[in-house]
């Protein structure tokens, strides 16, 4: 089990777990784990080694590489539209629903929930308001691969999410994705929006490939690849 802990600032850490990362955010009163890893088996133990504050968990979405240690928590924050996919994993726990505009206050550190459906129905981002950082989950990446194939993905919803997020671009200075480069610049949002539109318009040719038994197409946008049906 290989992982790396990297301190981002005095009260924020990221844990690199193979090809995915998750985050620990500490306030004055509480700490929040954003996702629980892919192969690491001790996400809660790692978090508790970094802070002695009461610890809570939030999932950006329910894909398997983000929920490995969810069973270490009796309950966790998640968008309710993720429950169907989450329960398929066989993982237990009570979902505490979060939706657009909800704020989680860790004590002098407020986190706003921003809905980003498309990659999954209930994908969310977390805006760390005072730090002006957006923790984006999977929908926004640079030099990574965004999965948009399978029955629970929706490219039109994805484009709409990016369009809405573009209107909030003055609220954060950088983006911390779950995969690939970190940090990334806010102009990535507009670039992904235009790239996704070009894919739907047939302006970007996909290369045939296979992933997890699915025959899919890889759309190389130059700065990122979108994997679609």
Backbone bond lengths (Angstrom), bond angles and torsions (degrees), N, CA, C in turn:
res aa  C-N    CA-C-N  psi(-1)  N-CA   C-N-CA  omega(-1)  CA-C   N-CA-C  phi
1 X - - - 1.456 - - 1.526 108.97 -
2 X 1.320 117.05 108.32 1.455 121.90 -177.78 1.519 109.67 -110.31
3 X 1.311 115.82 128.95 1.454 120.83 174.41 1.523 107.77 -149.47
4 X 1.322 115.56 162.04 1.458 121.26 -180.00 1.516 108.75 -134.13
5 X 1.320 116.41 132.54 1.463 122.03 176.96 1.524 108.30 -100.09
6 X 1.320 116.42 126.14 1.463 121.88 -179.98 1.518 108.43 -125.50
7 X 1.323 116.90 122.78 1.457 120.59 179.33 1.525 109.45 -83.16
8 X 1.337 116.10 122.91 1.466 122.27 -177.63 1.527 111.08 -85.34
9 X 1.323 116.27 -39.86 1.462 123.05 173.90 1.526 106.87 -156.49
10 X 1.302 118.67 -169.49 1.469 120.16 -169.94 1.524 112.96 -64.83
11 X 1.335 119.17 -22.54 1.466 120.35 -177.79 1.532 113.43 -131.57
12 X 1.339 116.31 26.12 1.463 121.48 -179.70 1.524 110.09 -142.70
13 X 1.317 115.76 134.21 1.456 122.18 178.28 1.518 109.34 -132.20
14 X 1.327 115.50 151.32 1.464 119.79 168.68 1.520 107.30 -118.94
15 X 1.324 114.72 144.89 1.457 121.10 178.52 1.524 107.41 -115.16
16 X 1.318 116.08 115.43 1.460 121.53 179.93 1.528 108.28 -86.51
17 X 1.332 115.46 118.42 1.460 122.19 -174.73 1.525 108.83 -122.24
18 X 1.329 116.43 77.55 1.460 119.54 -176.26 1.520 109.53 70.88
19 X 1.328 115.88 -122.57 1.468 120.65 -177.71 1.503 114.28 -89.52
20 X 1.317 118.31 6.75 1.464 121.26 -178.66 1.523 108.08 -133.50
21 X 1.313 116.46 160.36 1.463 120.70 175.71 1.527 109.85 -134.22
22 X 1.332 114.09 154.27 1.455 119.30 171.39 1.516 108.25 -133.47
23 X 1.334 117.19 170.21 1.452 121.65 -166.60 1.521 111.35 -129.65
24 X 1.325 115.04 150.75 1.457 121.88 170.91 1.523 108.03 -121.45
25 X 1.326 115.72 124.23 1.460 122.55 -179.42 1.525 108.10 -118.47
26 X 1.319 117.41 125.84 1.458 121.57 179.95 1.518 110.34 -113.14
27 X 1.341 115.34 136.62 1.456 121.21 172.04 1.519 109.49 -108.92
28 X 1.326 116.29 -157.60 1.463 120.47 177.88 1.530 111.93 -80.22
29 X 1.371 116.31 -24.76 1.460 119.79 -172.62 1.523 113.65 -120.28
30 X 1.339 117.71 -29.28 1.459 121.84 -174.23 1.520 109.28 -140.61
31 X 1.326 115.45 165.21 1.461 121.74 172.69 1.524 108.75 -128.06
32 X 1.317 115.81 148.75 1.467 121.24 -177.80 1.517 109.82 -127.82
33 X 1.324 115.70 126.48 1.451 122.61 171.40 1.527 107.09 -90.81
34 X 1.323 116.61 122.59 1.467 121.01 178.68 1.522 107.40 -99.65
35 X 1.337 115.29 103.36 1.467 126.14 -172.14 1.530 110.59 74.60
36 X 1.353 115.04 165.89 1.466 118.36 -172.92 1.521 113.31 -131.83
37 X 1.343 116.54 19.50 1.451 119.72 169.30 1.515 115.37 93.66
38 X 1.331 114.40 -179.96 1.459 122.82 -175.80 1.531 111.15 -120.99
39 X 1.330 117.01 -55.25 1.465 120.01 -178.68 1.520 112.28 -112.70
40 X 1.324 116.74 -20.65 1.458 119.77 179.27 1.532 109.00 -64.85
41 X 1.330 116.33 140.32 1.466 119.99 -177.26 1.525 112.55 -106.95
42 X 1.330 116.69 1.88 1.462 119.45 -172.13 1.528 111.48 -132.71
43 X 1.322 118.05 41.82 1.467 120.80 -176.88 1.522 112.00 -57.81
44 X 1.322 116.74 -43.41 1.465 119.60 -179.12 1.522 110.58 -65.93
45 X 1.314 116.72 -41.18 1.469 120.80 178.80 1.525 111.06 -63.13
46 X 1.323 116.67 -40.43 1.463 120.57 177.60 1.525 109.87 -60.43
47 X 1.338 115.97 -48.26 1.464 120.58 -178.82 1.529 111.06 -60.45
48 X 1.316 116.28 -42.61 1.467 120.09 -177.81 1.523 112.50 -71.96
49 X 1.309 116.76 -16.82 1.467 119.53 173.79 1.534 111.84 -78.77
50 X 1.337 116.31 -14.58 1.459 121.60 -176.85 1.521 113.00 -103.10
51 X 1.334 116.96 -22.46 1.457 121.38 -179.83 1.523 109.60 -150.26
52 X 1.324 115.36 147.71 1.463 119.03 174.66 1.523 111.86 -103.74
53 X 1.326 117.13 11.80 1.461 121.78 177.02 1.529 110.39 -72.48
54 X 1.343 117.78 155.16 1.465 120.13 172.19 1.527 109.93 -54.67
55 X 1.334 116.29 132.01 1.459 121.93 -169.94 1.522 111.47 -109.31
56 X 1.339 114.95 133.44 1.456 122.25 177.41 1.523 108.82 -125.50
57 X 1.330 116.13 163.57 1.473 122.32 -179.14 1.517 110.32 -124.34
58 X 1.319 115.55 138.86 1.457 123.00 170.40 1.518 108.44 -129.94
59 X 1.328 116.99 138.34 1.463 121.50 175.63 1.522 110.27 -107.60
60 X 1.342 116.12 131.49 1.461 119.46 175.49 1.523 111.44 -68.58
61 X 1.335 116.38 -29.08 1.464 123.11 174.25 1.527 106.91 -171.58
62 X 1.335 116.26 -178.42 1.465 119.90 -168.13 1.521 114.54 -108.09
63 X 1.328 119.07 13.76 1.465 119.13 174.46 1.522 109.59 -60.97
64 X 1.324 116.62 150.05 1.462 121.77 -168.84 1.522 114.29 -60.83
65 X 1.326 117.03 -27.13 1.468 118.43 -177.93 1.534 112.73 -79.87
66 X 1.335 116.80 7.00 1.464 120.80 179.85 1.526 113.11 -121.89
67 X 1.326 117.47 -0.71 1.476 119.99 -170.74 1.529 112.77 -129.12
68 X 1.317 118.96 18.05 1.467 121.41 -171.91 1.526 113.03 -54.61
69 X 1.337 116.82 -39.23 1.468 119.79 -174.47 1.522 112.70 -109.73
70 X 1.326 117.43 20.82 1.463 119.42 178.58 1.520 112.67 -59.18
71 X 1.342 116.60 -30.34 1.461 119.05 -177.41 1.525 112.34 -70.92
72 X 1.335 117.54 -2.01 1.461 121.40 174.41 1.532 112.04 -85.77
73 X 1.340 115.50 -2.43 1.455 122.03 -179.89 1.532 108.97 -124.71
74 X 1.334 116.53 137.19 1.466 120.31 177.87 1.520 111.68 -71.31
75 X 1.332 116.49 -28.71 1.454 121.16 -179.99 1.523 109.13 -150.07
76 X 1.317 115.98 161.90 1.459 120.64 -175.44 1.515 108.85 -161.71
77 X 1.330 115.71 155.05 1.459 121.94 176.33 1.532 109.54 -80.40
78 X 1.333 115.27 135.70 1.463 121.17 177.18 1.526 107.70 -162.58
79 X 1.316 116.82 148.18 1.464 119.09 174.09 1.523 108.69 -67.58
80 X 1.345 118.32 135.14 1.469 120.23 -175.94 1.522 114.42 -61.42
81 X 1.327 118.58 -22.77 1.461 120.28 178.77 1.524 112.66 -71.20
82 X 1.324 117.23 -5.95 1.463 121.55 176.38 1.528 113.03 -91.57
83 X 1.317 117.48 -7.04 1.465 118.98 -170.44 1.524 112.70 -62.72
84 X 1.332 118.61 -40.48 1.460 120.37 -178.39 1.527 111.11 -59.15
85 X 1.326 116.64 -48.13 1.467 120.46 179.17 1.516 110.09 -66.18
86 X 1.324 117.06 -40.37 1.462 120.12 -178.69 1.526 111.61 -61.86
87 X 1.320 117.13 -46.04 1.465 119.95 -177.42 1.525 112.05 -65.77
88 X 1.323 117.64 -26.69 1.466 120.56 176.51 1.526 110.93 -62.96
89 X 1.314 117.01 -26.61 1.463 120.84 -179.33 1.523 111.87 -72.39
90 X 1.336 116.86 -15.53 1.453 120.74 -177.72 1.511 113.97 82.12
91 X 1.338 116.85 4.13 1.461 120.51 -179.43 1.530 110.28 -76.35
92 X 1.334 117.28 144.33 1.461 120.70 179.11 1.522 111.85 -90.17
93 X 1.323 115.86 -173.47 1.457 121.45 172.16 1.516 113.40 113.53
94 X 1.312 114.66 153.70 1.461 122.18 178.90 1.520 109.88 -91.59
95 X 1.326 115.95 129.94 1.458 120.82 178.34 1.524 109.37 -86.76
96 X 1.331 115.64 123.92 1.457 121.86 171.48 1.522 106.51 -95.57
97 X 1.328 118.21 107.34 1.469 119.60 -170.37 1.528 113.46 -68.64
98 X 1.319 115.25 136.13 1.465 122.12 172.19 1.520 108.01 -124.63
99 X 1.323 114.85 145.09 1.455 121.08 -177.08 1.520 109.90 -138.64
100 X 1.325 114.33 175.45 1.460 121.88 -179.11 1.530 111.40 -48.91
101 X 1.341 115.31 128.14 1.455 120.52 174.71 1.513 115.30 87.82
102 X 1.328 118.14 -11.44 1.463 119.73 176.29 1.534 109.62 -62.53
103 X 1.325 115.35 147.85 1.463 120.70 179.67 1.522 109.15 -124.40
104 X 1.307 116.57 128.33 1.459 123.39 173.71 1.528 107.23 -103.34
105 X 1.318 116.70 119.26 1.461 121.62 -177.27 1.530 109.07 -101.98
106 X 1.318 116.54 114.73 1.461 121.80 179.74 1.534 111.59 -89.01
107 X 1.331 116.18 1.27 1.461 121.11 -174.24 1.514 109.47 98.71
108 X 1.345 115.31 98.34 1.466 121.80 -175.90 1.531 111.86 57.63
109 X 1.317 115.66 25.68 1.466 121.31 174.03 1.527 107.58 -154.00
110 X 1.324 114.91 102.89 1.458 120.39 -175.49 1.524 110.33 -101.04
111 X 1.327 114.75 136.35 1.458 122.72 -178.59 1.519 108.92 -119.76
112 X 1.315 116.55 123.01 1.470 121.42 -179.77 1.525 110.21 -99.39
113 X 1.323 115.61 136.37 1.462 121.56 177.03 1.524 109.75 -87.20
114 X 1.332 116.06 129.70 1.468 122.39 176.68 1.522 107.93 -122.52
115 X 1.323 116.71 121.39 1.463 120.95 -179.98 1.522 110.37 -74.90
116 X 1.349 115.20 134.81 1.472 121.66 178.23 1.531 110.23 -134.54
117 X 1.332 118.76 59.12 1.466 119.24 -179.49 1.523 112.17 -63.54
118 X 1.320 114.59 153.53 1.469 121.00 179.52 1.508 110.01 139.39
119 X 1.329 116.87 -62.71 1.473 119.88 173.53 1.525 109.07 -60.45
120 X 1.309 116.15 -45.52 1.465 123.77 166.88 1.525 106.64 -139.42
121 X 1.338 118.57 163.48 1.465 119.65 -176.10 1.520 114.05 -61.38
122 X 1.334 116.99 -32.82 1.450 119.82 -176.24 1.514 114.30 -117.03
123 X 1.317 117.75 27.03 1.465 119.95 176.58 1.522 110.13 -58.77
124 X 1.339 115.73 137.28 1.459 120.45 177.15 1.520 109.68 -131.95
125 X 1.329 114.46 156.95 1.458 122.21 169.20 1.519 107.52 -113.99
126 X 1.331 115.61 160.25 1.464 122.23 179.66 1.524 107.85 -119.69
127 X 1.330 115.50 118.52 1.463 120.13 177.19 1.525 109.16 -95.31
128 X 1.325 115.57 113.18 1.469 121.64 174.74 1.525 105.98 -81.67
129 X 1.321 116.05 97.71 1.462 121.46 -164.40 1.522 112.12 -61.04
130 X 1.322 118.41 -50.47 1.461 120.10 -175.16 1.522 112.32 -72.52
131 X 1.335 117.50 -31.87 1.465 120.81 178.91 1.523 113.00 -82.47
132 X 1.361 116.05 -13.19 1.467 121.97 179.82 1.535 111.67 58.69
133 X 1.338 113.89 43.46 1.465 121.72 177.79 1.513 108.74 -122.12
134 X 1.339 116.89 137.80 1.456 122.69 174.38 1.524 108.96 -106.35
135 X 1.332 116.62 117.01 1.466 121.78 172.22 1.522 106.22 -90.16
136 X 1.342 116.38 111.52 1.464 120.28 -160.66 1.521 115.66 -100.16
137 X 1.355 118.78 -7.48 1.454 117.51 -173.09 1.519 110.54 68.84
138 X 1.328 117.04 -138.68 1.472 121.58 -175.13 1.531 116.21 -93.94
139 X 1.338 120.86 -25.72 1.467 119.33 -169.63 1.518 116.01 -64.95
140 X 1.334 117.65 -19.93 1.463 120.68 -177.14 1.519 108.28 -123.47
141 X 1.328 116.43 117.49 1.470 121.67 -178.34 1.514 109.91 -145.16
142 X 1.322 114.27 159.75 1.462 121.58 172.95 1.526 107.49 -131.69
143 X 1.323 116.18 129.19 1.465 122.49 -176.19 1.524 111.51 60.56
144 X 1.323 116.18 32.54 1.458 122.16 176.15 1.512 110.62 -127.34
145 X 1.329 114.70 -167.85 1.465 121.10 179.38 1.528 107.96 -126.39
146 X 1.322 116.09 126.21 1.455 121.32 179.52 1.523 108.20 -104.00
147 X 1.314 116.31 119.81 1.469 121.42 -177.61 1.520 109.87 -78.10
148 X 1.328 115.88 117.73 1.458 121.58 177.34 1.527 110.12 -130.65
149 X 1.338 116.86 30.61 1.458 120.62 175.63 1.522 108.53 -115.61
150 X 1.323 115.82 152.58 1.456 120.54 -178.72 1.518 111.68 109.38
151 X 1.311 115.34 165.07 1.464 120.77 -169.61 1.523 114.00 -68.76
152 X 1.341 118.07 -23.59 1.462 117.80 -176.60 1.529 113.02 -99.91
153 X 1.331 117.09 14.32 1.469 120.81 174.86 1.532 109.56 -101.21
154 X 1.323 115.98 151.54 1.465 119.72 -177.81 1.530 108.77 -148.64
155 X 1.332 115.72 107.38 1.462 120.28 -174.97 1.531 112.06 -67.10
156 X 1.317 117.61 -38.28 1.468 119.41 179.42 1.529 110.83 -64.69
157 X 1.325 116.42 -42.92 1.467 119.69 177.34 1.529 110.37 -63.80
158 X 1.325 116.35 -36.01 1.465 121.50 178.54 1.532 110.76 -61.74
159 X 1.312 116.42 -45.99 1.469 120.73 179.13 1.525 110.28 -62.43
160 X 1.320 116.94 -43.69 1.471 120.80 178.72 1.531 110.80 -61.56
161 X 1.330 117.12 -39.10 1.461 120.47 177.89 1.523 111.17 -62.47
162 X 1.328 116.48 -43.71 1.457 120.47 179.39 1.528 111.05 -65.17
163 X 1.315 116.53 -37.43 1.466 119.97 177.89 1.524 110.89 -63.84
164 X 1.327 117.30 -42.64 1.462 120.18 178.40 1.525 111.05 -66.46
165 X 1.341 115.88 -39.67 1.459 119.72 -178.33 1.525 111.38 -67.20
166 X 1.319 116.15 -33.25 1.470 120.12 178.28 1.524 111.44 -58.37
167 X 1.321 116.31 -30.82 1.468 120.45 -179.73 1.520 112.27 -73.08
168 X 1.348 116.70 -13.02 1.467 121.42 179.00 1.529 111.82 -103.30
169 X 1.302 117.10 10.77 1.467 120.55 -168.41 1.531 112.65 -65.28
170 X 1.322 117.55 -20.27 1.460 120.41 178.00 1.524 112.28 -77.54
171 X 1.336 117.32 -6.58 1.467 121.22 -175.74 1.531 113.63 -92.26
172 X 1.340 116.97 -5.78 1.467 119.02 179.59 1.526 109.69 -148.19
173 X 1.323 114.36 152.40 1.469 120.83 -175.37 1.519 113.54 -100.71
174 X 1.338 116.52 -25.22 1.461 119.81 179.41 1.519 109.55 -152.60
175 X 1.325 114.79 166.46 1.464 122.11 -175.18 1.521 108.52 -122.98
176 X 1.353 114.92 136.73 1.466 121.46 175.41 1.517 108.71 -114.35
177 X 1.339 118.13 100.81 1.468 120.93 179.22 1.532 111.99 -80.99
178 X 1.312 115.07 170.84 1.469 121.36 177.23 1.521 112.47 -83.00
179 X 1.330 117.37 -16.20 1.465 121.55 -177.62 1.527 109.62 -136.69
180 X 1.329 114.75 158.16 1.471 123.24 171.10 1.529 111.63 65.13
181 X 1.336 117.03 -145.98 1.461 121.01 -170.43 1.525 112.33 -62.47
182 X 1.328 115.23 147.42 1.465 122.30 174.36 1.525 108.48 -152.50
183 X 1.341 119.39 133.82 1.462 125.77 -8.23 1.521 109.96 -78.33
184 X 1.334 115.57 169.62 1.456 120.09 174.72 1.526 109.11 -127.33
185 X 1.324 115.61 159.17 1.459 121.23 -174.11 1.526 111.27 -82.35
186 X 1.311 114.78 157.38 1.470 120.89 -176.41 1.527 112.75 -67.91
187 X 1.330 118.53 -21.29 1.467 119.16 179.49 1.532 112.10 -68.59
188 X 1.333 117.32 -11.32 1.465 120.94 176.27 1.525 110.84 -59.52
189 X 1.323 117.50 -32.90 1.470 121.04 -178.44 1.525 110.63 -60.22
190 X 1.329 116.59 -50.56 1.460 120.14 179.79 1.516 112.62 -65.78
191 X 1.320 116.43 -36.47 1.459 119.94 178.73 1.522 111.12 -64.42
192 X 1.333 116.80 -41.19 1.467 120.28 177.69 1.523 111.17 -67.06
193 X 1.308 116.17 -39.73 1.467 120.04 178.75 1.529 110.50 -59.35
194 X 1.320 116.79 -48.89 1.465 120.04 -178.97 1.530 110.97 -66.78
195 X 1.339 116.19 -38.45 1.458 119.10 178.58 1.515 112.22 -64.12
196 X 1.327 117.40 -42.23 1.465 120.85 178.57 1.523 111.04 -64.75
197 X 1.319 116.15 -39.35 1.475 119.35 176.69 1.527 111.04 -63.39
198 X 1.326 116.63 -40.21 1.470 120.15 179.44 1.527 111.11 -65.59
199 X 1.328 117.05 -35.19 1.470 119.88 176.76 1.519 110.24 -62.79
200 X 1.322 116.97 -47.45 1.467 120.32 -179.52 1.529 111.49 -65.02
201 X 1.327 116.12 -30.97 1.476 120.32 -179.48 1.526 112.44 -82.99
202 X 1.325 117.40 -2.06 1.458 120.78 -179.94 1.511 114.28 78.53
203 X 1.335 117.74 16.22 1.457 121.16 -178.31 1.525 112.65 -85.65
204 X 1.325 117.06 -14.88 1.468 121.93 177.53 1.520 107.86 -117.27
205 X 1.310 117.07 124.05 1.465 121.34 -178.78 1.532 110.12 -86.81
206 X 1.315 115.79 128.45 1.452 120.27 178.96 1.517 112.10 -88.02
207 X 1.306 116.28 146.00 1.460 122.76 176.71 1.529 108.98 -97.48
208 X 1.337 116.28 130.79 1.460 120.71 -179.41 1.529 110.35 -65.07
209 X 1.321 115.30 134.13 1.467 120.99 176.83 1.523 108.16 -154.84
210 X 1.322 116.34 -175.15 1.461 120.52 -178.61 1.525 109.03 -137.23
211 X 1.324 116.04 141.40 1.459 121.52 -179.34 1.522 108.66 -146.80
212 X 1.331 116.69 122.78 1.468 122.18 178.19 1.535 112.16 52.78
213 X 1.329 115.96 37.99 1.455 120.04 178.93 1.517 114.51 83.20
214 X 1.326 117.84 -0.16 1.463 122.00 179.07 1.529 109.35 -99.09
215 X 1.309 116.12 135.59 1.458 120.04 169.07 1.522 107.22 -84.33
216 X 1.323 115.54 117.92 1.458 120.41 -173.25 1.525 109.68 -133.22
217 X 1.338 114.69 -179.79 1.450 121.17 175.92 1.529 109.25 -122.23
218 X 1.315 115.83 137.69 1.455 122.00 177.10 1.523 108.93 -102.40
219 X 1.337 115.46 118.52 1.468 121.55 -178.97 1.527 108.31 -103.53
220 X 1.318 115.44 106.99 1.462 121.46 -177.90 1.529 108.89 -85.70
221 X 1.351 115.18 113.72 1.464 120.13 -179.71 1.522 112.14 -94.23
222 X 1.331 116.82 3.66 1.457 120.65 -179.74 1.515 112.60 94.00
223 X 1.324 117.59 -43.46 1.469 121.75 179.76 1.523 111.07 -110.49
224 X 1.322 117.11 -6.57 1.451 122.27 -175.88 1.541 107.51 -168.34
225 X 1.327 116.83 156.73 1.462 121.27 177.05 1.523 109.08 -118.73
226 X 1.321 115.56 131.86 1.461 121.12 174.49 1.518 107.72 -105.26
227 X 1.328 116.58 126.05 1.447 122.62 178.94 1.519 108.26 -98.43
228 X 1.329 116.47 117.92 1.454 120.91 -175.56 1.507 113.24 -132.70
229 X 1.324 115.37 173.09 1.469 121.33 178.15 1.520 110.67 -72.27
